[in-house]
Amino acid sequence: MNLAVQLEKSADVEEFQRYAVEFYREFGVGKFGLNKAFRIVEKDQGQRFIIDPIINVEHVYFKDIVGYELQKQKLIENTESFVAGREANNVLLFGDAGTGKSSSVKAVLNEYYSKGLRIIEVYKHQFRALSDVLEQIKDRNYKFIIYMDDLSFEDYELEYKYLKAILEGGLGKRPDNVLIYATSNRRHLIRERFSDKRQLDDELHNNDTVQEKLSLAARFGVTIYYGSPDKRQFETIVKALAQRHKLDMPEEELFAEANKWELSTAACREGRQLSLLRT
């Protein structure tokens, strides 16, 4: 139960004190005790990195995500093992846009915050700060997920090497209280080109380069696929959402409106992609 709710419902001063003492004994004080999500902020022109709280976190829970039961269960099982101190894996959630990958990670945070889980969001241009971040959070009485949303790399971007070093475990071993959860629309995180698959005259070991690019996704111990729903799954989701929001409408009309909405949003996504390709 949330501490504020417990304190508000306290019957007397002694109960109020007991709730407060139990909370701070379990979660401690300071920013990690009082916040659930964080971001990386650069200081001194990128010479120093601090972990800054994110105050407004979206309140998404697994019950709010309709469908994708197998995907959610796989994510829940891994997270529960991690929170309980058992063996757990880094996770890559990949698949089609708008299928609930990011929402599932937010649900993980909200479901397990009370058990000491915290999330730190890191963008790929900040990957060089990963070692510094790990030094700041190791040996703390919390479990941390390093969260990378919409992760992908162009073939000329080299930031993936920082991530690969953390995933593989170099001289600076990833702490036991840290996992990496990433979402991506790509199964292979680094863009492949046809030229990668040809033997180039100026590169003797071209196959090694191709394998290095493909191996990044393989460094995640758990990969979970979120695909676009088929017709039956889509209609199940639509009906569940309509019931949740008390939308009273004939089923045939409901599906027709949902299909129109899906077509319009798909067209918007394609338009944005075309615009990016032109620039």
KEMARDO-290282 format. One line per field, with one value per residue: residue in three letters; residue number from 1; x, y, z of N, C-alpha, C in turn. Coordinates in nm, 2 decimals. Layout:
// KEMARDO-290282
code	c(ALA;...) .
pos	c(NUM;...) .
n_c1	c(X;...) .
n_c2	c(Y;...) .
n_c3	c(Z;...) .
ca_c1	c(X;...) .
ca_c2	c(Y;...) .
ca_c3	c(Z;...) .
c_c1	c(X;...) .
c_c2	c(Y;...) .
c_c3	c(Z;...) .
// end
This chain:
// KEMARDO-290282
code	c(MET;ASN;LEU;ALA;VAL;GLN;LEU;GLU;LYS;SER;ALA;ASP;VAL;GLU;GLU;PHE;GLN;ARG;TYR;ALA;VAL;GLU;PHE;TYR;ARG;GLU;PHE;GLY;VAL;GLY;LYS;PHE;GLY;LEU;ASN;LYS;ALA;PHE;ARG;ILE;VAL;GLU;LYS;ASP;GLN;GLY;GLN;ARG;PHE;ILE;ILE;ASP;PRO;ILE;ILE;ASN;VAL;GLU;HIS;VAL;TYR;PHE;LYS;ASP;ILE;VAL;GLY;TYR;GLU;LEU;GLN;LYS;GLN;LYS;LEU;ILE;GLU;ASN;THR;GLU;SER;PHE;VAL;ALA;GLY;ARG;GLU;ALA;ASN;ASN;VAL;LEU;LEU;PHE;GLY;ASP;ALA;GLY;THR;GLY;LYS;SER;SER;SER;VAL;LYS;ALA;VAL;LEU;ASN;GLU;TYR;TYR;SER;LYS;GLY;LEU;ARG;ILE;ILE;GLU;VAL;TYR;LYS;HIS;GLN;PHE;ARG;ALA;LEU;SER;ASP;VAL;LEU;GLU;GLN;ILE;LYS;ASP;ARG;ASN;TYR;LYS;PHE;ILE;ILE;TYR;MET;ASP;ASP;LEU;SER;PHE;GLU;ASP;TYR;GLU;LEU;GLU;TYR;LYS;TYR;LEU;LYS;ALA;ILE;LEU;GLU;GLY;GLY;LEU;GLY;LYS;ARG;PRO;ASP;ASN;VAL;LEU;ILE;TYR;ALA;THR;SER;ASN;ARG;ARG;HIS;LEU;ILE;ARG;GLU;ARG;PHE;SER;ASP;LYS;ARG;GLN;LEU;ASP;ASP;GLU;LEU;HIS;ASN;ASN;ASP;THR;VAL;GLN;GLU;LYS;LEU;SER;LEU;ALA;ALA;ARG;PHE;GLY;VAL;THR;ILE;TYR;TYR;GLY;SER;PRO;ASP;LYS;ARG;GLN;PHE;GLU;THR;ILE;VAL;LYS;ALA;LEU;ALA;GLN;ARG;HIS;LYS;LEU;ASP;MET;PRO;GLU;GLU;GLU;LEU;PHE;ALA;GLU;ALA;ASN;LYS;TRP;GLU;LEU;SER;THR;ALA;ALA;CYS;ARG;GLU;GLY;ARG;GLN;LEU;SER;LEU;LEU;ARG;THR) .
pos	c(1;2;3;4;5;6;7;8;9;10;11;12;13;14;15;16;17;18;19;20;21;22;23;24;25;26;27;28;29;30;31;32;33;34;35;36;37;38;39;40;41;42;43;44;45;46;47;48;49;50;51;52;53;54;55;56;57;58;59;60;61;62;63;64;65;66;67;68;69;70;71;72;73;74;75;76;77;78;79;80;81;82;83;84;85;86;87;88;89;90;91;92;93;94;95;96;97;98;99;100;101;102;103;104;105;106;107;108;109;110;111;112;113;114;115;116;117;118;119;120;121;122;123;124;125;126;127;128;129;130;131;132;133;134;135;136;137;138;139;140;141;142;143;144;145;146;147;148;149;150;151;152;153;154;155;156;157;158;159;160;161;162;163;164;165;166;167;168;169;170;171;172;173;174;175;176;177;178;179;180;181;182;183;184;185;186;187;188;189;190;191;192;193;194;195;196;197;198;199;200;201;202;203;204;205;206;207;208;209;210;211;212;213;214;215;216;217;218;219;220;221;222;223;224;225;226;227;228;229;230;231;232;233;234;235;236;237;238;239;240;241;242;243;244;245;246;247;248;249;250;251;252;253;254;255;256;257;258;259;260;261;262;263;264;265;266;267;268;269;270;271;272;273;274;275;276;277;278;279) .
n_c1	c(0.08;0.05;0.25;0.15;-0.12;-0.15;-0.06;-0.26;-0.48;-0.42;-0.50;-0.42;-0.15;0.05;0.02;0.06;0.33;0.44;0.39;0.55;0.81;0.84;0.83;1.06;1.26;1.25;1.27;1.45;1.59;1.60;1.65;1.61;1.46;1.22;1.13;1.03;1.12;1.38;1.61;1.90;2.12;2.34;2.63;2.86;2.95;2.93;3.11;3.04;2.78;2.46;2.19;1.87;1.55;1.24;0.94;0.66;0.52;0.37;0.07;0.04;-0.07;-0.05;-0.30;-0.42;-0.33;-0.46;-0.48;-0.20;-0.11;0.07;0.32;0.32;0.33;0.57;0.74;0.67;0.75;1.03;1.09;0.99;1.16;1.40;1.35;1.32;1.57;1.67;1.81;1.80;1.73;1.85;1.63;1.48;1.22;1.05;0.91;0.60;0.50;0.31;0.21;0.23;0.47;0.64;0.45;0.43;0.67;0.65;0.44;0.57;0.73;0.54;0.41;0.60;0.73;0.68;0.82;1.08;1.18;1.34;1.36;1.58;1.59;1.76;1.91;2.03;2.24;2.36;2.50;2.77;2.78;2.71;2.87;2.95;2.70;2.63;2.82;2.72;2.49;2.53;2.54;2.34;2.04;1.83;1.66;1.75;1.64;1.78;1.65;1.58;1.43;1.26;1.49;1.74;1.99;2.17;2.38;2.62;2.64;2.81;2.75;2.64;2.84;2.92;2.69;2.70;2.93;2.85;2.65;2.78;2.97;3.24;3.56;3.45;3.21;2.86;2.65;2.48;2.24;2.12;1.95;1.90;1.64;1.50;1.32;1.22;1.15;1.27;1.40;1.67;1.89;2.06;2.08;2.07;2.23;2.22;2.48;2.62;2.60;2.75;3.07;3.31;3.56;3.75;3.75;3.86;3.76;3.47;3.25;3.27;3.21;2.94;2.84;2.90;2.72;2.47;2.48;2.42;2.15;2.13;2.26;2.08;1.92;1.65;1.41;1.12;0.84;0.62;0.37;0.16;-0.19;-0.40;-0.71;-0.91;-0.79;-0.77;-1.04;-1.11;-0.96;-1.07;-1.34;-1.29;-1.18;-1.39;-1.58;-1.45;-1.45;-1.71;-1.86;-2.13;-2.24;-2.35;-2.20;-2.11;-2.09;-1.91;-1.67;-1.63;-1.58;-1.35;-1.18;-1.16;-1.03;-0.79;-0.68;-0.65;-0.45;-0.25;-0.19;-0.10;0.14;0.29;0.31;0.48;0.71;0.78;0.83;1.06;1.23;1.27;1.40) .
n_c2	c(-0.12;0.23;0.47;0.72;0.67;0.48;0.63;0.83;0.67;0.59;0.50;0.61;0.79;0.61;0.41;0.56;0.62;0.37;0.28;0.47;0.41;0.15;0.18;0.35;0.18;-0.03;0.09;0.30;0.64;0.95;1.02;0.77;0.63;0.77;0.80;0.65;0.64;0.74;0.96;1.03;1.30;1.52;1.69;1.96;1.99;1.73;1.59;1.48;1.28;1.27;1.10;1.17;1.23;1.13;1.29;1.28;0.99;0.77;0.60;0.30;-0.03;-0.40;-0.50;-0.31;-0.34;-0.48;-0.81;-1.00;-1.19;-1.40;-1.27;-1.08;-1.25;-1.37;-1.16;-1.08;-1.31;-1.31;-1.06;-1.09;-1.29;-1.15;-0.94;-1.09;-1.18;-1.39;-1.57;-1.38;-1.23;-1.00;-0.81;-0.79;-0.63;-0.66;-0.57;-0.48;-0.14;0.04;-0.18;-0.22;-0.25;-0.05;0.03;-0.21;-0.22;0.01;-0.08;-0.29;-0.14;0.00;-0.21;-0.34;-0.16;-0.12;-0.33;-0.26;-0.21;0.00;0.22;0.34;0.56;0.56;0.72;0.65;0.82;0.87;0.64;0.62;0.70;0.48;0.31;0.48;0.53;0.27;0.24;0.42;0.30;0.05;-0.21;-0.09;-0.10;-0.17;-0.28;-0.23;-0.13;-0.07;0.12;0.13;0.28;0.23;0.14;0.14;0.13;0.31;0.20;0.35;0.44;0.42;0.38;0.15;-0.02;0.05;-0.04;-0.31;-0.39;-0.36;-0.55;-0.79;-0.80;-0.67;-0.57;-0.42;-0.56;-0.61;-0.50;-0.72;-0.62;-0.50;-0.49;-0.48;-0.35;-0.33;-0.17;-0.22;-0.16;-0.32;-0.65;-0.72;-0.50;-0.32;-0.15;-0.33;-0.36;-0.44;-0.44;-0.53;-0.80;-0.88;-0.98;-0.76;-0.58;-0.43;-0.52;-0.77;-0.94;-0.94;-1.08;-1.10;-0.85;-0.83;-1.03;-0.92;-0.70;-0.84;-0.98;-0.82;-0.81;-1.08;-1.08;-1.02;-1.20;-1.27;-1.25;-1.09;-1.11;-0.87;-0.87;-0.73;-0.76;-1.03;-1.05;-1.16;-1.13;-0.86;-0.77;-0.88;-0.72;-0.47;-0.50;-0.54;-0.30;-0.13;-0.21;-0.16;0.12;0.17;0.19;0.20;0.03;-0.11;-0.42;-0.46;-0.20;-0.10;-0.24;-0.15;0.12;0.10;-0.02;0.18;0.38;0.24;0.22;0.49;0.57;0.41;0.50;0.75;0.68;0.57;0.79;0.96;0.80;0.80;1.08;1.10;0.94;1.10;1.32) .
n_c3	c(0.00;-0.07;0.10;0.18;0.18;0.38;0.60;0.61;0.68;0.93;1.26;1.50;1.67;1.73;1.54;1.31;1.34;1.33;1.07;0.93;1.02;0.94;0.66;0.60;0.70;0.52;0.26;0.29;0.28;0.10;-0.26;-0.39;-0.22;-0.22;-0.48;-0.79;-1.06;-1.28;-1.45;-1.66;-1.61;-1.75;-1.63;-1.59;-1.85;-1.96;-1.82;-1.58;-1.44;-1.32;-1.14;-1.18;-1.03;-1.18;-1.17;-1.24;-1.32;-1.55;-1.46;-1.52;-1.53;-1.54;-1.58;-1.73;-1.98;-2.25;-2.37;-2.51;-2.33;-2.29;-2.34;-2.14;-1.91;-1.93;-1.90;-1.64;-1.49;-1.52;-1.40;-1.14;-1.05;-1.05;-0.86;-0.64;-0.59;-0.73;-1.01;-1.31;-1.63;-1.88;-2.08;-2.40;-2.56;-2.85;-3.16;-3.34;-3.38;-3.13;-2.98;-2.71;-2.58;-2.45;-2.26;-2.11;-1.98;-1.82;-1.66;-1.52;-1.35;-1.19;-1.07;-0.92;-0.77;-0.49;-0.39;-0.40;-0.65;-0.90;-1.18;-1.43;-1.68;-1.99;-2.26;-2.59;-2.67;-2.43;-2.35;-2.30;-2.04;-1.89;-1.74;-1.53;-1.41;-1.32;-1.12;-0.94;-0.84;-0.76;-0.51;-0.35;-0.16;-0.34;-0.64;-0.97;-1.29;-1.59;-1.84;-2.17;-2.42;-2.74;-2.89;-3.12;-3.38;-3.63;-3.90;-3.89;-3.63;-3.33;-3.06;-2.97;-2.90;-2.64;-2.50;-2.56;-2.43;-2.16;-2.15;-2.21;-2.01;-1.91;-1.79;-1.58;-1.41;-1.45;-1.19;-0.95;-0.88;-1.09;-1.40;-1.76;-1.95;-2.27;-2.54;-2.87;-3.22;-3.40;-3.46;-3.49;-3.36;-3.49;-3.79;-4.09;-4.40;-4.75;-4.85;-4.64;-4.65;-4.86;-4.98;-4.93;-5.11;-4.97;-4.72;-4.53;-4.34;-4.35;-4.27;-4.00;-3.91;-3.98;-3.81;-3.56;-3.55;-3.56;-3.33;-3.10;-3.02;-2.94;-2.70;-2.50;-2.26;-2.25;-2.50;-2.61;-2.82;-2.95;-3.15;-3.42;-3.36;-3.48;-3.67;-3.50;-3.24;-3.24;-3.24;-2.99;-2.82;-2.88;-2.79;-2.52;-2.44;-2.50;-2.32;-2.08;-2.08;-2.08;-2.32;-2.51;-2.78;-3.09;-3.18;-3.44;-3.54;-3.36;-3.42;-3.68;-3.65;-3.50;-3.68;-3.87;-3.72;-3.67;-3.94;-4.00;-3.81;-3.88;-4.13;-4.07;-3.93;-4.14;-4.30;-4.15;-4.14;-4.42;-4.44;-4.28;-4.43;-4.65;-4.56) .
ca_c1	c(0.00;0.12;0.28;0.06;-0.26;-0.14;-0.06;-0.39;-0.58;-0.37;-0.60;-0.36;-0.01;0.14;0.01;0.12;0.47;0.48;0.39;0.66;0.93;0.85;0.86;1.20;1.35;1.25;1.31;1.55;1.55;1.66;1.57;1.58;1.35;1.10;1.09;1.04;1.18;1.49;1.68;2.04;2.14;2.48;2.68;3.00;2.98;2.94;3.22;2.98;2.65;2.38;2.07;1.77;1.42;1.12;0.83;0.53;0.53;0.24;0.02;0.00;-0.05;-0.07;-0.44;-0.46;-0.29;-0.55;-0.42;-0.06;-0.10;0.20;0.43;0.32;0.36;0.72;0.81;0.65;0.83;1.17;1.10;0.98;1.29;1.50;1.32;1.34;1.71;1.71;1.87;1.71;1.80;1.82;1.51;1.45;1.08;1.06;0.79;0.54;0.47;0.18;0.16;0.23;0.60;0.67;0.35;0.46;0.78;0.59;0.36;0.67;0.77;0.43;0.37;0.70;0.80;0.67;0.92;1.22;1.23;1.35;1.39;1.65;1.58;1.89;1.90;2.15;2.35;2.41;2.55;2.90;2.77;2.65;2.97;2.94;2.57;2.64;2.90;2.64;2.38;2.57;2.55;2.23;1.93;1.72;1.68;1.74;1.63;1.82;1.54;1.62;1.31;1.28;1.63;1.79;2.11;2.21;2.51;2.73;2.64;2.89;2.71;2.60;2.96;2.91;2.59;2.74;3.03;2.78;2.57;2.87;3.04;3.39;3.63;3.35;3.10;2.73;2.61;2.37;2.11;2.09;1.92;1.87;1.52;1.50;1.22;1.26;1.07;1.36;1.45;1.81;1.89;2.15;2.03;2.15;2.23;2.26;2.62;2.68;2.59;2.84;3.21;3.37;3.70;3.83;3.73;3.89;3.67;3.34;3.15;3.29;3.14;2.80;2.80;2.90;2.60;2.36;2.50;2.38;2.02;2.15;2.31;1.97;1.88;1.51;1.35;0.97;0.79;0.49;0.33;0.03;-0.29;-0.48;-0.85;-0.98;-0.73;-0.80;-1.17;-1.12;-0.91;-1.17;-1.45;-1.25;-1.16;-1.52;-1.65;-1.38;-1.48;-1.86;-1.90;-2.24;-2.25;-2.36;-2.07;-2.07;-2.05;-1.79;-1.56;-1.62;-1.52;-1.21;-1.10;-1.13;-0.92;-0.66;-0.64;-0.60;-0.33;-0.14;-0.15;-0.01;0.27;0.36;0.35;0.59;0.82;0.81;0.89;1.19;1.31;1.29;1.49) .
ca_c2	c(0.00;0.35;0.52;0.83;0.62;0.42;0.74;0.89;0.58;0.56;0.52;0.69;0.84;0.50;0.34;0.65;0.61;0.23;0.28;0.55;0.34;0.03;0.23;0.39;0.07;-0.11;0.16;0.40;0.78;1.01;1.01;0.63;0.58;0.85;0.81;0.52;0.64;0.84;0.99;1.07;1.44;1.55;1.81;2.00;1.97;1.59;1.53;1.42;1.24;1.24;1.03;1.27;1.17;1.17;1.31;1.23;0.86;0.72;0.49;0.19;-0.16;-0.50;-0.52;-0.20;-0.38;-0.59;-0.91;-1.02;-1.25;-1.48;-1.18;-1.02;-1.35;-1.39;-1.04;-1.09;-1.41;-1.26;-0.95;-1.14;-1.36;-1.04;-0.87;-1.19;-1.21;-1.51;-1.55;-1.32;-1.19;-0.87;-0.84;-0.71;-0.64;-0.61;-0.60;-0.37;-0.02;0.05;-0.31;-0.23;-0.28;0.05;0.02;-0.33;-0.18;0.10;-0.17;-0.35;-0.04;0.03;-0.33;-0.39;-0.04;-0.14;-0.44;-0.21;-0.19;0.13;0.22;0.45;0.57;0.60;0.73;0.60;0.92;0.87;0.51;0.63;0.72;0.36;0.26;0.58;0.50;0.15;0.27;0.50;0.23;-0.09;-0.23;-0.03;-0.19;-0.16;-0.35;-0.13;-0.17;0.04;0.12;0.19;0.28;0.25;0.12;0.10;0.20;0.31;0.13;0.43;0.48;0.33;0.38;0.01;-0.08;0.07;-0.13;-0.45;-0.41;-0.39;-0.68;-0.90;-0.80;-0.66;-0.57;-0.37;-0.65;-0.55;-0.54;-0.81;-0.55;-0.42;-0.55;-0.39;-0.38;-0.24;-0.20;-0.18;-0.21;-0.41;-0.77;-0.69;-0.36;-0.24;-0.16;-0.41;-0.32;-0.55;-0.44;-0.61;-0.94;-0.91;-0.98;-0.63;-0.60;-0.36;-0.57;-0.91;-1.02;-0.87;-1.16;-1.07;-0.72;-0.86;-1.10;-0.83;-0.63;-0.92;-1.04;-0.74;-0.86;-1.21;-1.06;-1.02;-1.34;-1.30;-1.17;-1.11;-1.05;-0.81;-0.86;-0.68;-0.86;-1.07;-1.00;-1.21;-1.07;-0.72;-0.76;-0.90;-0.60;-0.36;-0.52;-0.52;-0.16;-0.07;-0.25;-0.08;0.26;0.18;0.24;0.11;0.05;-0.24;-0.47;-0.44;-0.06;-0.08;-0.29;-0.07;0.24;0.06;-0.04;0.31;0.44;0.17;0.26;0.63;0.58;0.34;0.59;0.86;0.63;0.55;0.92;1.00;0.72;0.86;1.21;1.08;0.89;1.21;1.42) .
ca_c3	c(0.00;-0.07;0.24;0.21;0.21;0.51;0.70;0.62;0.75;1.07;1.37;1.61;1.65;1.73;1.41;1.21;1.36;1.29;0.92;0.88;1.05;0.85;0.52;0.59;0.73;0.40;0.14;0.31;0.26;-0.02;-0.38;-0.43;-0.13;-0.24;-0.62;-0.86;-1.19;-1.28;-1.58;-1.65;-1.64;-1.77;-1.56;-1.62;-2.00;-1.99;-1.74;-1.46;-1.46;-1.20;-1.15;-1.14;-1.03;-1.27;-1.07;-1.30;-1.39;-1.59;-1.38;-1.61;-1.47;-1.64;-1.60;-1.82;-2.11;-2.30;-2.46;-2.49;-2.19;-2.28;-2.33;-2.00;-1.81;-1.95;-1.84;-1.50;-1.43;-1.51;-1.31;-1.01;-1.01;-1.02;-0.74;-0.53;-0.57;-0.80;-1.15;-1.41;-1.75;-1.95;-2.16;-2.52;-2.60;-2.98;-3.24;-3.41;-3.30;-3.07;-2.93;-2.57;-2.53;-2.35;-2.15;-2.03;-1.89;-1.71;-1.57;-1.43;-1.25;-1.10;-1.00;-0.83;-0.69;-0.35;-0.36;-0.41;-0.79;-0.95;-1.32;-1.47;-1.83;-2.05;-2.41;-2.65;-2.67;-2.29;-2.32;-2.24;-1.90;-1.83;-1.63;-1.42;-1.35;-1.25;-1.00;-0.84;-0.79;-0.71;-0.36;-0.28;-0.12;-0.44;-0.77;-1.07;-1.43;-1.69;-1.94;-2.30;-2.50;-2.88;-2.91;-3.25;-3.42;-3.77;-3.91;-3.86;-3.49;-3.25;-2.92;-2.94;-2.84;-2.49;-2.45;-2.57;-2.32;-2.03;-2.16;-2.21;-1.89;-1.93;-1.66;-1.49;-1.42;-1.42;-1.06;-0.94;-0.85;-1.21;-1.53;-1.87;-2.03;-2.38;-2.63;-3.01;-3.33;-3.47;-3.39;-3.49;-3.32;-3.57;-3.93;-4.18;-4.54;-4.84;-4.86;-4.53;-4.68;-4.97;-4.94;-4.98;-5.15;-4.88;-4.58;-4.54;-4.25;-4.35;-4.20;-3.85;-3.89;-3.98;-3.69;-3.45;-3.55;-3.53;-3.19;-2.99;-2.97;-2.88;-2.56;-2.41;-2.23;-2.28;-2.60;-2.61;-2.94;-2.95;-3.29;-3.44;-3.34;-3.59;-3.67;-3.38;-3.13;-3.25;-3.20;-2.85;-2.75;-2.89;-2.70;-2.38;-2.41;-2.50;-2.19;-1.97;-2.09;-2.08;-2.45;-2.55;-2.92;-3.15;-3.20;-3.58;-3.56;-3.28;-3.50;-3.80;-3.61;-3.46;-3.80;-3.93;-3.64;-3.70;-4.07;-4.00;-3.74;-3.96;-4.24;-4.01;-3.90;-4.27;-4.35;-4.07;-4.19;-4.55;-4.42;-4.23;-4.54;-4.75;-4.50) .
c_c1	c(0.09;0.13;0.18;-0.08;-0.25;-0.14;-0.19;-0.49;-0.53;-0.48;-0.55;-0.22;0.08;0.14;0.08;0.28;0.52;0.49;0.52;0.79;0.95;0.89;1.01;1.30;1.36;1.31;1.42;1.50;1.62;1.59;1.53;1.47;1.22;1.05;1.11;1.11;1.28;1.54;1.82;2.06;2.29;2.52;2.82;3.04;3.01;3.05;3.16;2.83;2.58;2.25;1.96;1.63;1.32;1.00;0.70;0.55;0.39;0.20;-0.04;0.03;-0.09;-0.21;-0.50;-0.42;-0.37;-0.47;-0.27;-0.03;0.03;0.32;0.44;0.37;0.51;0.79;0.79;0.74;0.97;1.18;1.09;1.10;1.40;1.47;1.34;1.48;1.76;1.77;1.76;1.79;1.76;1.71;1.50;1.30;1.08;0.93;0.73;0.51;0.33;0.12;0.17;0.36;0.64;0.58;0.38;0.57;0.74;0.51;0.45;0.71;0.66;0.39;0.47;0.78;0.80;0.77;1.06;1.27;1.23;1.39;1.47;1.65;1.71;1.87;2.03;2.27;2.42;2.48;2.69;2.90;2.73;2.75;2.96;2.81;2.57;2.72;2.82;2.53;2.41;2.57;2.44;2.12;1.81;1.76;1.66;1.73;1.68;1.73;1.59;1.50;1.34;1.42;1.66;1.91;2.12;2.35;2.63;2.74;2.71;2.86;2.68;2.72;2.96;2.81;2.63;2.85;2.96;2.71;2.66;2.95;3.19;3.46;3.54;3.22;2.97;2.69;2.49;2.24;2.06;2.06;1.89;1.74;1.52;1.38;1.27;1.16;1.14;1.40;1.60;1.83;1.97;2.10;2.13;2.13;2.27;2.41;2.69;2.69;2.68;2.98;3.27;3.52;3.80;3.82;3.75;3.79;3.54;3.24;3.16;3.21;2.99;2.76;2.80;2.77;2.48;2.36;2.45;2.25;2.03;2.21;2.20;1.92;1.74;1.46;1.20;0.92;0.64;0.45;0.19;-0.08;-0.36;-0.62;-0.92;-0.93;-0.76;-0.94;-1.19;-1.07;-1.01;-1.28;-1.41;-1.24;-1.30;-1.60;-1.58;-1.43;-1.64;-1.91;-2.01;-2.27;-2.27;-2.23;-2.02;-2.02;-1.92;-1.67;-1.53;-1.54;-1.37;-1.12;-1.06;-1.02;-0.79;-0.60;-0.58;-0.47;-0.22;-0.10;-0.06;0.13;0.35;0.40;0.47;0.72;0.87;0.88;1.03;1.29;1.35;1.40;1.64) .
c_c2	c(0.13;0.41;0.63;0.78;0.55;0.53;0.81;0.81;0.54;0.59;0.61;0.72;0.72;0.42;0.42;0.63;0.47;0.22;0.35;0.47;0.22;0.07;0.26;0.28;-0.02;-0.04;0.27;0.54;0.83;0.98;0.87;0.58;0.65;0.86;0.67;0.52;0.76;0.85;1.03;1.21;1.46;1.69;1.83;1.96;1.82;1.52;1.45;1.39;1.21;1.18;1.12;1.21;1.22;1.18;1.25;1.11;0.82;0.60;0.38;0.06;-0.27;-0.52;-0.41;-0.24;-0.50;-0.68;-0.93;-1.09;-1.33;-1.38;-1.12;-1.12;-1.37;-1.28;-1.04;-1.19;-1.37;-1.15;-1.00;-1.22;-1.26;-0.98;-0.96;-1.23;-1.34;-1.47;-1.49;-1.27;-1.05;-0.91;-0.74;-0.74;-0.58;-0.64;-0.47;-0.25;-0.02;-0.08;-0.32;-0.26;-0.18;0.04;-0.10;-0.30;-0.09;0.02;-0.24;-0.26;-0.02;-0.09;-0.37;-0.28;-0.07;-0.25;-0.39;-0.20;-0.05;0.12;0.35;0.45;0.63;0.61;0.69;0.69;0.93;0.74;0.52;0.66;0.59;0.31;0.35;0.55;0.38;0.16;0.34;0.41;0.09;-0.09;-0.15;-0.13;-0.18;-0.25;-0.24;-0.19;-0.05;0.02;0.19;0.17;0.31;0.24;0.07;0.18;0.20;0.25;0.21;0.47;0.37;0.31;0.24;-0.06;-0.07;-0.02;-0.27;-0.48;-0.44;-0.52;-0.80;-0.91;-0.79;-0.66;-0.52;-0.45;-0.57;-0.59;-0.64;-0.75;-0.47;-0.52;-0.44;-0.44;-0.28;-0.27;-0.15;-0.23;-0.31;-0.53;-0.76;-0.54;-0.27;-0.26;-0.24;-0.35;-0.44;-0.56;-0.52;-0.76;-0.98;-0.91;-0.85;-0.65;-0.54;-0.41;-0.72;-1.00;-0.96;-0.95;-1.13;-0.95;-0.75;-0.93;-1.02;-0.75;-0.71;-0.97;-0.95;-0.79;-0.99;-1.19;-1.04;-1.16;-1.37;-1.20;-1.20;-1.03;-1.00;-0.78;-0.79;-0.79;-0.90;-1.02;-1.04;-1.14;-0.92;-0.69;-0.78;-0.78;-0.49;-0.38;-0.50;-0.38;-0.08;-0.09;-0.17;0.06;0.28;0.24;0.15;0.14;-0.09;-0.29;-0.45;-0.29;-0.03;-0.12;-0.21;0.06;0.22;0.04;0.09;0.38;0.38;0.21;0.40;0.64;0.52;0.43;0.71;0.81;0.62;0.69;0.98;0.93;0.77;0.99;1.19;1.03;1.00;1.31;1.37) .
c_c3	c(0.00;0.07;0.27;0.24;0.35;0.62;0.72;0.69;0.89;1.17;1.48;1.58;1.65;1.60;1.30;1.22;1.30;1.14;0.87;0.90;0.96;0.71;0.51;0.62;0.60;0.28;0.16;0.29;0.13;-0.14;-0.42;-0.34;-0.17;-0.38;-0.68;-0.99;-1.19;-1.43;-1.55;-1.69;-1.64;-1.70;-1.60;-1.76;-2.02;-1.91;-1.62;-1.49;-1.33;-1.23;-1.09;-1.14;-1.14;-1.18;-1.12;-1.38;-1.42;-1.51;-1.47;-1.53;-1.57;-1.67;-1.71;-1.96;-2.16;-2.39;-2.42;-2.36;-2.18;-2.27;-2.19;-1.90;-1.82;-1.88;-1.69;-1.43;-1.42;-1.41;-1.16;-0.96;-0.97;-0.89;-0.62;-0.51;-0.64;-0.94;-1.24;-1.52;-1.80;-2.05;-2.28;-2.56;-2.74;-3.06;-3.30;-3.32;-3.25;-3.01;-2.78;-2.51;-2.42;-2.23;-2.05;-1.93;-1.78;-1.61;-1.47;-1.32;-1.14;-1.01;-0.89;-0.76;-0.54;-0.30;-0.38;-0.55;-0.83;-1.10;-1.35;-1.63;-1.89;-2.20;-2.47;-2.66;-2.53;-2.26;-2.26;-2.09;-1.82;-1.71;-1.51;-1.34;-1.27;-1.12;-0.89;-0.78;-0.74;-0.56;-0.28;-0.26;-0.21;-0.56;-0.87;-1.21;-1.51;-1.81;-2.06;-2.40;-2.65;-2.93;-3.05;-3.29;-3.58;-3.78;-3.88;-3.71;-3.41;-3.11;-2.88;-2.87;-2.68;-2.43;-2.45;-2.46;-2.19;-2.04;-2.15;-2.08;-1.91;-1.80;-1.55;-1.50;-1.38;-1.28;-1.06;-0.92;-0.98;-1.33;-1.63;-1.94;-2.14;-2.47;-2.77;-3.11;-3.42;-3.39;-3.38;-3.47;-3.41;-3.72;-4.01;-4.32;-4.63;-4.86;-4.75;-4.56;-4.80;-4.92;-5.01;-5.00;-5.04;-4.73;-4.58;-4.46;-4.24;-4.27;-4.05;-3.82;-3.88;-3.86;-3.57;-3.44;-3.51;-3.39;-3.08;-2.93;-2.90;-2.73;-2.46;-2.38;-2.26;-2.39;-2.61;-2.73;-2.92;-3.10;-3.30;-3.42;-3.47;-3.57;-3.54;-3.25;-3.12;-3.20;-3.05;-2.77;-2.76;-2.80;-2.55;-2.34;-2.41;-2.37;-2.07;-1.97;-2.10;-2.21;-2.50;-2.70;-2.98;-3.20;-3.34;-3.60;-3.48;-3.36;-3.62;-3.76;-3.56;-3.58;-3.87;-3.85;-3.67;-3.83;-4.07;-3.92;-3.81;-4.07;-4.19;-3.98;-4.03;-4.32;-4.28;-4.12;-4.33;-4.54;-4.37;-4.34;-4.64;-4.70;-4.50) .
// end
